[in-house]
């Protein structure tokens, strides 16, 4: 009998060793692919970690922290993880569910009596679960200009949500909302008396030994190994400053390294257990990773990824199938940094990719990594394929811009004298924007967002071109002044064509 047990043990050991050797060969292929991708996409730096529940299989930095100092990136270099923070906030609330202090379907107003949505029925029906799964009825990124770089507190930002008009029915459609996750973070101090940062640090970062990680940029300048954000100016990566996201921290303030994020992934692969310590129960992990809100899979997406049949959002996690496996994932977009976390529970494997530029590089790297680790028989060069699409989109945007410029009537002038346009403009969503005369030229300042300021250059009629130079990732935009029947300025509309911020949400009427 002992010989049989010994034989079985040897067979299992041989099988595991063979699997590890195969995995190492796959990862070596990815190593060279990551290096090539960094060059092809003209991204300064990147770091990647690949883990199983029990082992860190790969952790490496590529490129440089910034284009000025050119310090090398390694596995401990800090990057902004942005919306990957959302899974930490959801997990923090799961800990409170385990402790019996809250339930997923408790009403938000039970803990935040000041919480209000556009519709009273929605306000009174809104649950903690609703906060975490993007089904509020708001359009994706609705209201993000309220918090972006502003002096509004978290509570003030959430309070402003009552003025955001929904575009979908409540619980009927996916609409990604940072503001709802800010509200989710506010549940924690309401229940525990601890601020969101302290609770997450004490109950997640510390037990996982994520010692490099931090939840705000305070003190970041004194840290030696930090990547710098970059955007592109005339096709070249240019370093831009770190932004303080403290007022939306529960939705996106995490700063971490791939070595630290590897531990986070291992805990999730371990169903809430890390190094024999249980952070949260297996039941809560299952709930976080179960679909709550369906996400449409478009026709073009189906053609590009034929093995993806569904997409959904759980609580703090995006979900989909790929090559017959359940994929749990989330990405994060910070000004000048993009990141992606992925894990495949059935295969006991996960990975994290962080980059320091406004680039789509993370996307082909994610799918190539999935293909290699899952043994996709179709060998696609995702980097080449997606880069070609990006360039086509850029060419299309350049053409559209030229066509718009061709329609511009340059032989026009403003309807009124310069001082007729000056004054304060405001709305319920955003208190006020000042237009003023600066040495004979119009200028504009968002009063609660110091960095959103710009001069106005006449474009045509009562429309002016603007450029927020402190945010080079934002393109140039237009300001149009609208006159009433009396020929006086009544309203100002700001339009900046970008995927993240809808300036037209601010219905800016001239204030007395």
C-alpha angles and dihedrals in degrees: 000000000000090000090055092051090047091050092049091049092050091049092051091047091049091049093050092047091049091050092049092049091051090048092051091053090051092049092050088058090052092050092064091042091055091050092051092045092055090057096041093052095041093232117156099218147001139171130200135190127187119192146174122207091270106025143046101228097182136004120167144146125224130198125349139317091235141353093247107050093023092206111170120256116234136177091276097051112122121238133173108261093190112178093013080082089075093075089054091053091048090048091050089055090046088058088056090050089053089051091053093241096118140009126219092241097047113125114259091224089062087071103021106037089177092060112119136171129193092265120050091216090056091047092054094043099045113118135192087253089056090055090057104045107051100243100121094119092249121127117254111284091003111168097009092131088067093069101024107114091331135133093235113122121231091259092049091050092051091045089056089061090084088073095053109102112220121235096196136043117268110275090358104102143021114258116164109231127187091179093061089054090051086055090048089056090052090060089070099063089039089059104031106024088234121114117245093254095053094045094049092044093049099042103033116013097043098046090046091050091234088161098161094051127100137180101218138031093243108125093008093124090065092056113097102206105055129132118225124227119248137193130184125259114182089344096307126110111248125188116244129187126266113259125221108242095174094123090060097033099135088057100046124342102110116127114191149141130243090249090059094040089053088067091050090053092047091054090052092047087050091057093247097324124113121178091344092307118116114221095173134357125268088242092059091047089053091050094049091051097046122099119262102157126034118227119206117248104213125219094248090049091052090053093050095042106028093172093061108094102161142019127192143157122240118181109307091341135087115221135200142144122250127177089349096306133107110248121202112196150146135186132205132211120197125168099282099358133078127187141179134197122193136173135176110206095193092055096040091231138116141167143194129209124193128182135182103221141067090259139129090226092114091063101062090037089057095051094043089051091050092048094050096043094045096041100242106194090210108081106209125175095221093178093058094041096050094040089057090052092049091052091049090052091049091051090049091050091049091051092048090050091051091049091050091049090051090057092052116111105220094177094078136092135202117283094231141032117275098258092056089071096049124099140073123310122191150158139189091268095053123020102222149337119199125218112193143170110255111185094323096318131093119251133180134215130184100221097213094039111057095189094054098085131123146160118249119234117193111251105168138324106334094341124105132190119236136190124191097211094185087062104049090170088070115081124228114284143190134248117202122192114209121208127212127224091276090059094249127127108265106163143014124211122197119200124184114170105227137122097239111049129041105204090180089071086079106081094199112197120183110260125221 
